[in-house]
Amino acid sequence: MIIEKSSPKRPFALKYATVALGAVVVIAAILVGVSLSSSPPLRVLNASYKCVPGSLIPLLDIGARGTMTTQYGEFTATFHASIPESAVANGVILGMPFRGTLTMSGNGKSWVLPRPDNPHGTVINAMCVIAFQPERYPAVMIEGFSGGAHCCEAPVIYFFNQSDNHYVKVVDMSPTNYKDHLAFDDNQGFTPMVVGKQVLLRTGDDQFSYAFACYACSAQPIVLDAVGPNGLVDATLQHPSLVAADARSLWKSAQKAAVQNGAGSFGILPAWVADECALGRGATAWSTIEHLTKTGELSDALYHQETFNHGSYLTSLKAFLLRNDYCTGQI
């Protein structure tokens, strides 16, 4: 009879198998615990934005307080402000004071954002959460308005600094002596718009206002700004289709004004020429202006009559465009 002997290695193999299985169980438990305790990863937001509708911005009276919020993705911007009873009615702008508390929350965290450098005498008329590029942490933009007839908007833009884990100001136009080399329409401020896979801020060049006609009779060439951690960058020339669309709109407005009013479009056509020059079509546009001058539609006599400006419209327009860095080498 053959007696089967058990292998002396089997108990050791079983021992090590048991130890290995136990280690796997422990590691798995640790991983599961870490997974349950940590926040889920943030999804990448598409380049887009959400703004507080104008009708939902509180119009606070003296002694009142209010809150407004807007959300994009997992992030919510919240603004709290009040007008104290001690405020003097004379000269006080009623609304949502620029001097308030702006917070941004998302992914289980909350940040209090720094105030504008000069929040006095201004009320908020815009607040947006914006993903300027596809990104996980969107930016915040608020705009204050001083209440002037044609002035002044004061945008403030905040970006998330991941290395320091907080929001920082990258644009602050609130100081009264604020100067920037980029063109800006301080009456309309910034309008966000989705262009491809980014959000740009649309504005205009306010130097054109009043230059050749009344404010309501004037137009401005389009200006498109990209925004990043270092602030604003003029991206207008990178989007010729948008400039061309603006030029077509301005040309139609000029023709409509000439037909309805029976007068020249002295305040609209400068912006049209500027757009055309941005597209490299300045020489052709200038030829059109010269033709309209010869036919009388832009004659100096009509220019004096409509705007009370003296001198040659053609000469003044050319000098203005070149002085402000438009149409160089084209007219």
DADA-V6965 format. One record per backbone hydrogen bond with DSSP energy under -1.0 kcal/mol. CO is the residue of the C=O (numbers start at 1). NH is the residue of the N-H. Records with the same first field share a line. If there is no record, write none. Layout:
BEGIN
CO=NH  NH
END
This chain:
BEGIN
7=10
9=13
10=14
11=15
12=16
13=17
14=18
15=19
16=20
17=21
18=22
19=23
20=24
21=25
22=26
23=27
24=28
25=29
26=30
27=31
28=32
29=33
30=34
31=35
32=36
33=37
34=38
45=135
48=131
50=129
53=56
54=57
61=64
64=83
66=81
68=79
70=77
72=75
75=72
76=105
77=70
78=103
79=68
80=101
81=66
83=63
84=87
89=92
96=124
98=100
101=80
102=113
103=78
104=111
105=76
106=109
109=106
111=104
122=98
123=145
126=143
127=52
128=141
129=50
130=139
132=199
135=45
139=130
140=158
141=128
142=156
143=125
144=154
145=123
151=148
152=146
154=144
155=173
156=142
157=170  171
158=140
159=168
161=165  166
166=161
168=159
171=157
175=178
184=206
185=189
186=153
191=202
193=200
198=195
200=193
201=225
202=191
203=223
205=208
206=209
208=211
215=218
223=203
224=235
225=201
226=233
228=231
231=228
233=226
235=238
236=239
239=243
240=244
241=245
242=246
243=247
244=248
245=249
246=250
247=251
248=252
249=253
250=254
251=255
252=256
253=257
254=258
255=259
256=260
257=261
265=269
267=219
268=272
269=273
270=274
271=275
272=276
273=277
274=278
275=279
276=281
277=280
281=285
282=286
283=287
284=288
285=289
286=290
287=291
288=292
289=293
290=294
291=295
292=298
296=299
299=303
300=304
301=305
302=306
303=307
304=308
312=316
313=317
314=318
315=319
316=320
317=321
318=322
319=323
320=324
321=326
322=325
327=330  331
END
